[in-house]
Amino acid sequence: MDLFRETASFPKEEKYSLTDQIRRSSRSVCSNLAEGWYKRRYYAAFVSKLLDSCQEASETQTWLEFSLACGYISEGTFKHFFEQYEHIIAQLLTMEKKAASFCTITPSKTSK
């Protein structure tokens, strides 16, 4: 939500490009994770949604880089959000490595 509020000050001409893109990708991190959580009965689907979340977080970082380059955010704001997304990506990758512990049915359970 902090990122959503930050983009409110972006120029109007960026509404349908940068502003919408950064808002969409940042929201997709959470929504993909939520979808994955409810698909955790299926190991592959859960892992796929975790990786989708990582991809959206990485895309958000790219939009943050554009925002900085265009002068829409300060270096400090960029660093704050970029580091938050680095942390989110690290958490998602840790979840992927330990995906079996989150799943109700893992590949080894279905092979019997």
Secondary structure, 3 states (H helix, E strand, C coil): CHHHHHHCCCCHHHHHHHHHHHHHHHHHHHHHHHHHHHCCCCHHHHHHHHHHHHHHHHHHHHHHHHHHHCCCCCHHHHHHHHHHHHHHHHHHHHHHHCHHHHCCCCHHHHCC
